[in-house]
Amino acid sequence: MQLLGIMTLEIENGEQLKASKGNIVIANHPSLIDVVVLISIIENADCVVKADLFKNPFLKGVVKNTGYINNEADPDKFMLDCTTSFNDGNNLIVFPEGTRTTPGEAMQFKRGAANIALRTKTDVMPILLFVTPTTLSKELAWYQVPKSRFTFKLVVKPKMSIQEYLTTDVVSNSVRELTRDLLKYYNKELSFHERVN
């Protein structure tokens, strides 16, 4: 897309991604190509994939061959697959929203990312994604692209330790708390970034 002049890619703090091993990489989800861009930048990337893709006649072969993790697997197997991925030095890409953001609507985070982090005792690396002008978002068809080149900006933030959330015996309470704090963090960071740019 860059070679064709459709997109400009900007990366801030990309060196942190290169040094990252065995972390959960989370990001907001403004466009259809978010995962493609992240996989192209993170050398040791692994993904949690919707179960529907494993059933899709056109994509199931590709998805199975990548070794990506099925999000509807048995919970114990799912966590074991995540742990194995981290132990192999992979970074697991997760979009806490579970689907693309609808522009103008408040973000809602599901508990999946926090669940994985706390049950596997794995730190979180947050990434902020910005697509300007809005392109390939949820309310637009894939062929509705802007007339001029769009900018895809990726901002890698410092890794977040989950240690403080491991001090309680009730994991479900910690998962809720971490999910709430991650959403608060994203709302603050995205709002600040949009104000200064």
N, C-alpha and C positions, 0 to 999 in steps of 0.2 A: 504493500500500500504506500510505503514511503517512496519506493522507486517509481511508482506510477504517478506520484504527486498528489495522491488522495489525502495523505495524512502526514503530519509532523509529529514525531515522538520526542518528548522531553522527559528526562529522568533526573530526579534530585536524590542525592545520597545513595546512588546505585551501588556503591562499594559495600554498603551494609548487606545488600542482598547477596553479593558475591561471597561474602564471608559467612553467610548464614548456612547452618546445617542443623537438621533435626528440630525445626521450629514449625509452628502453625503460622502461615502467612494469611492474614485476613485483609479484606478490602471491601470498600463500598462497590456497588455494581451498577454504574451508570449506562453501560452499553453492551451490545451483543459480542464485542470482540475482547472484553476484559480478560477472560481466561486465556485467550490466544496470545495476547500481549504478555501476560505474566509468565506463561510457559516459555515464551521465546526468550525471556530475560533471565529466568531462574533456571540454572542448569540442572539442578537436582530436584525438579518439581514433581510432585505427586498431587492428585486431585481426588476430591470426593465428588462422585458423579451421580446424577439422578438415576433412579432405577429404570425409568422409562427409556433411557438411552441404551440400556442392556437388552431391551425388548425391540428396539427400533430395527427393522430389517436392513436398513441402509448403514446404520452406525454400530450395531452390536459387535460385529467382528473387530472393528477398529478399537472400540472401547475395551473389549476383553483383552486384546493384544497389548494395550498400553499398561495393563496391570492396575489401572485406576480403581479406587475403592467404591463399591456400591453402597449408596446411602441407606438402602433398605435391607441390608443384610441383617442376619441375626445380631442383636446388640453385642453379645460377647465376641462374636467373630469380627464385627465391625471394629470394636476397640482393639482387638488383637491385630487386625490388619493395619490400623493406624499406628500402633506401637511398633510393629515390624518396620513400617515405613520410616518412622523417626529413628529407630535403631540403625537403619541402613544409611542414615545421614540425609534423608530426603526432607524437603520442606513441603508441608501439606497445605495446598491452597483451599481456603474455605471462604465463601461469601456468606456472612452472618444473616443477611437479608433473605437468603434462599432463592431469590429471584431478582431481576433487574429493578432498580429504583424507578418509581414513577415520578418524573419531574414535578415539583410543586407540592408533592405529598410528603408527610413526615415519614422518616425511615422507621421500620420495625425490624428488630433483630430477633431471630429464632435462637434457641438455646444450644444448637448443635456445636458451634465453635467452642463455647465455654465448656460444654460437656466433654468434648475431646480433650481440651487443655487440662481440665482438672482430673479427669479419670486416667490420663496418661502422664500427668505431671510435666506438661510441656509448655514452655513459654510462647508468647504470642508476638509476632512481628506485624504491626499495623502498616497498611499502605493506603494512601489516599489517591483516588483516581478522579481525574477531571477531563471531560470531553467538551471542547469548545469549537464551534457552537454544538449544541446538543445533536448527537448523531447516533443512529442505531439503538435508540432508547426503547423502552417498553411500549410506548404509545405510537411509535413509528414503524412502518414496514421496513424490511431490510434494504429495499431498493430506494428508500427515501433518504438520499444523502445530500448534504449541502452542495451548492454550486461551486464553492471555493474549498480549498484545502482545510481540513479540520485539524485541531491540535489535541493529541492524547498526552496528557501530563500525568506522570506517576511520581508520587512523593513518598519515599521510604522513611518511616518514622522510627525512633529508637525502640528496641525490643522491650516488651513489657513483661516483668516477672509476675508469675501467678502465685508466688509463695504465700502471700498474705491470705489468699483464698483457701489455702490448704490447712488452715489452723482449726477448722471445725470438723466435727464427726459427721455432720449431715451434708453430704455432697450436693443434694438437690438445692439446698438453701444457698450454698456457695455458687452454684451454677447460675441461679437467678441473679445473685448479686454481681457476679462477673459480667453477665449479659447486660445488665442495667448499666454498669460502669463503662463497658465498651461502647454502648450506644451513646452514652453521655459524652464520652471522649470523641467519638466521630462527629457528633453534632457540633461540638465546640470547635474541633479542628477544621472541619469543612466550612463552617461559618466564618472563622477567622481567615482562612485562606481566601475565601471568596471576597471578603472585605478588603484585603490588602492587594488583590490582583485585579 
